[in-house]
Amino acid sequence: MDKLNLLPIPRVENITPPDFQTRYMGPNRPVVFKDLASSWPATTKWTPEYLKQKYGNLRVKVYNANYAEPGKHYMSSLKTMFLKEYLHLITTSTEDLRLFLFDMLREAPELREDLMLPSIADRFSKRFIFLFFGCKSSVTPMHCDVDMFHVFHTVFYGKKRVVLFPWEESKNLYKHPFNTRSYVDVDNPDFEKFPRLRSVTGYQETLYPGETLFIPSGYYHYVVYEEGGYAVSMRHPPQSLKMRLRGYINILMFLPIDKVMNKLLPDQWFRLKEKMASH
């Protein structure tokens, strides 16, 4: 075996809230909705040309692979540029530049009219609605979200390949302590260095414009932009009290410790986390 064991993610349409709760949200299983966003104006309105014309002068912070590497750029942006410049790169280049957790609705509140909170569940956050952008071939390294919320990720432009692993695979994925990152190479796994990867089972699917991926609470995700594009994520709190507490601990304790130690002793801190993850 030279590849990870990855299963397809089921695709559904016209699913009812009770069925979604029973089959997917309750048991914490991923699913792709083919039609969850079909009535949103944004799915047809938010073209690159429209966003450049209306919001091109917004200044945005873009990131590359150094975001996850130890050192002075750890969890830091690479540079700031105009949104219209970045959108041009998305549609014309393969430069490793991503824009994530972009609170565009705060910058342009009228854009809320182009989105709808799904009726598939009833506790969506109205505050935390973020956009994610990437050039072709950009990669989002594997991690799970620190707050442990469910995520509903809807693609508007371009296509992306997403690989998911449940939280229960944390040890087999060699998750680093004090953060929610795994540094294994999903597409070229090193089974000699990371032998527990042979026991991992995950999911893989390609998302197309108009589709919504349900990423359950605590799931690790690894994303490859097969085309330059962008998407929006809506968040829903987990039903599990254990997951909610884990999210609070991540945000209030582990994340601050990780940032401070990386500034003080970046290489030594990374090696220590790597050693702890291997046991």
C-alpha positions in Angstrom: 0.0 0.0 0.0 1.5 3.4 -1.0 -1.7 5.5 -0.6 -3.9 6.3 2.3 -7.2 4.5 2.6 -9.8 7.1 1.5 -13.5 6.5 1.0 -15.8 8.6 -1.2 -18.1 11.0 0.5 -21.8 10.5 -0.3 -23.7 13.1 -2.3 -27.3 13.9 -1.5 -30.1 16.3 -2.6 -33.5 17.1 -1.3 -32.6 15.6 2.1 -34.8 16.6 5.0 -33.4 18.0 8.3 -34.5 14.9 10.3 -32.7 12.6 7.8 -29.6 14.8 7.8 -29.6 14.7 11.6 -30.0 11.0 11.7 -27.7 10.0 8.9 -24.9 12.6 9.1 -24.9 15.3 11.8 -25.8 13.0 14.7 -23.2 10.3 13.9 -20.6 12.9 12.8 -20.3 11.8 9.2 -19.4 14.0 6.2 -21.7 14.5 3.2 -21.9 16.6 0.1 -25.1 18.6 -0.5 -25.7 19.1 -4.2 -28.5 21.6 -3.7 -28.2 23.2 -0.3 -27.1 26.6 -1.8 -29.2 26.3 -5.0 -31.4 29.3 -4.0 -28.6 31.6 -2.9 -28.0 34.6 -5.2 -24.3 34.3 -4.5 -24.0 31.1 -6.4 -24.5 32.9 -9.7 -23.8 36.5 -8.7 -20.4 36.3 -7.1 -18.2 36.0 -10.2 -14.6 37.2 -10.2 -15.6 40.1 -12.4 -18.4 41.1 -10.0 -16.2 40.9 -6.9 -13.4 42.8 -8.6 -15.7 45.6 -9.8 -17.7 46.0 -6.5 -15.1 45.1 -3.9 -11.7 45.1 -5.6 -10.3 48.0 -3.5 -10.6 46.0 -0.3 -7.2 45.2 1.1 -6.6 41.5 2.1 -3.9 39.5 3.8 -2.7 36.5 1.8 -0.8 33.5 3.0 1.4 30.8 1.6 2.8 27.5 2.9 5.0 29.3 5.5 1.8 29.8 7.6 2.2 26.3 9.0 6.0 26.2 9.3 7.9 27.0 12.5 9.6 30.4 12.6 8.8 34.1 12.3 6.1 33.5 9.6 4.2 30.8 11.7 0.5 31.7 11.6 1.3 35.0 9.9 0.3 36.4 6.5 2.8 36.8 3.7 1.7 40.2 2.4 -1.3 42.5 1.9 -2.8 43.4 -1.5 -6.0 44.6 -3.1 -8.7 42.0 -3.6 -8.9 42.8 -7.3 -5.1 42.0 -7.6 -5.6 38.8 -5.8 -8.6 37.7 -7.8 -6.6 38.3 -11.0 -3.9 35.9 -9.6 -6.6 33.4 -8.8 -7.9 33.3 -12.4 -4.5 33.5 -14.1 -1.7 31.9 -12.0 -0.6 29.0 -9.9 1.1 31.1 -7.3 0.9 29.6 -3.8 -1.4 32.2 -2.3 -4.4 31.6 -0.1 -6.9 33.9 1.7 -8.8 32.3 4.5 -11.1 33.2 7.3 -11.8 36.4 5.4 -14.7 38.2 7.1 -15.9 39.9 3.9 -19.4 40.3 5.3 -18.1 42.6 7.9 -16.3 44.7 5.2 -19.4 44.6 3.0 -22.5 43.8 5.0 -24.8 44.0 2.0 -23.4 40.7 0.8 -25.4 39.0 3.5 -28.4 39.4 1.2 -26.8 37.0 -1.3 -26.5 34.2 1.3 -29.1 32.3 3.4 -28.6 30.4 6.6 -29.6 26.8 5.6 -32.7 25.3 7.1 -31.1 21.9 7.3 -30.1 22.7 11.0 -31.2 25.4 13.4 -28.2 26.9 15.2 -26.0 28.4 12.5 -23.7 31.2 13.6 -24.8 34.5 12.1 -21.5 36.1 13.1 -18.9 33.7 11.9 -19.3 33.4 8.1 -16.0 33.3 6.4 -14.7 33.2 2.8 -11.8 31.1 1.6 -9.8 31.8 -1.6 -6.9 30.0 -3.3 -4.9 30.0 -6.6 -4.7 26.8 -8.6 -2.5 24.2 -7.0 -2.6 25.9 -3.6 -2.8 23.5 -0.7 -4.4 23.9 2.7 -2.3 21.8 5.1 -4.1 19.2 7.1 -5.7 20.5 10.3 -8.9 20.6 12.2 -10.6 23.8 13.2 -9.7 24.9 16.7 -13.2 25.7 17.8 -14.4 22.2 16.9 -17.6 23.5 15.2 -19.4 21.8 12.3 -18.6 23.5 9.0 -20.8 23.8 5.9 -18.4 24.8 3.1 -20.0 26.0 -0.2 -18.0 26.4 -3.4 -18.8 29.4 -5.6 -16.0 29.3 -8.1 -13.4 26.7 -9.2 -13.1 23.2 -7.9 -11.2 21.7 -5.0 -10.2 18.3 -3.8 -10.9 17.7 -0.1 -9.6 14.9 2.2 -11.1 14.4 5.6 -10.3 12.3 8.7 -12.3 12.0 11.9 -11.0 13.3 15.2 -10.6 9.7 16.4 -7.7 9.3 13.9 -5.6 12.0 15.7 -3.0 9.7 17.1 -2.7 7.8 13.7 -2.3 11.2 12.0 0.5 12.2 14.3 -1.3 15.4 15.4 1.0 17.9 17.1 0.2 18.8 20.7 -0.8 22.3 21.5 -2.4 22.8 18.1 -4.7 21.0 15.7 -2.2 20.3 12.9 -0.9 17.1 11.3 2.3 17.3 9.2 1.9 14.1 7.3 1.9 14.3 3.5 -1.6 13.2 2.5 -0.8 12.7 -1.2 2.6 11.0 -0.7 2.5 9.4 2.8 5.7 8.2 4.3 4.8 5.0 6.0 8.3 4.3 7.3 8.4 7.6 9.2 4.7 7.5 10.1 3.8 3.8 10.3 0.4 4.4 12.1 -0.8 5.9 8.8 -1.4 2.4 7.5 -4.3 2.2 10.0 -6.0 5.4 8.9 -9.3 5.6 7.1 -10.5 8.9 5.7 -12.7 10.4 3.0 -11.9 12.2 -0.3 -14.1 14.1 -2.7 -13.9 16.8 -5.3 -16.2 19.8 -4.8 -17.7 21.8 -7.7 -19.4 25.2 -7.8 -22.8 25.1 -6.0 -22.0 22.1 -3.9 -21.7 22.2 -0.1 -19.5 19.9 2.0 -20.5 19.2 5.6 -17.3 18.9 7.6 -18.3 17.4 11.0 -17.0 18.6 14.3 -13.3 17.8 14.8 -12.6 16.5 11.3 -9.2 17.1 9.9 -9.3 18.6 6.4 -6.7 18.8 3.6 -7.6 20.9 0.6 -6.0 21.1 -2.9 -7.3 23.8 -5.2 -7.5 22.0 -8.5 -8.7 25.3 -10.0 -8.3 28.8 -8.6 -11.5 29.6 -6.7 -13.3 30.6 -3.6 -16.0 29.4 -1.2 -17.9 30.4 2.0 -18.0 28.5 5.3 -20.9 28.6 7.7 -20.5 27.3 11.2 -22.7 25.3 13.5 -21.8 24.4 17.2 -21.4 20.7 17.9 -24.0 18.8 19.9 -21.2 17.1 21.9 -20.3 18.9 25.2 -17.0 17.2 25.0 -16.2 18.8 21.6 -17.3 22.2 22.8 -15.1 22.1 25.8 -12.2 20.9 23.7 -12.7 23.9 21.4 -12.7 26.3 24.4 -9.5 24.7 25.7 -7.8 25.0 22.2 -8.7 28.7 21.9 -8.0 29.8 25.5 -5.0 27.6 26.4 -3.3 25.6 23.7 -3.3 28.2 20.9 -1.7 31.0 23.0 0.9 28.6 24.4 1.8 27.4 20.9 2.2 31.0 19.6 4.4 32.1 22.4 6.6 29.1 22.4 7.0 29.4 18.6 8.2 33.0 19.0 10.7 32.1 21.8 12.1 28.7 20.5 10.6 28.0 17.1 12.8 25.1 15.9 13.1 23.5 19.4 9.4 23.8 20.0 8.5 22.2 16.7 10.9 19.3 17.3 9.5 18.7 20.7 5.9 18.6 19.3 7.1 16.3 16.6 8.6 14.0 19.1 5.5 14.0 21.3 3.3 13.3 18.3 5.4 10.2 17.3 4.7 8.4 20.6 
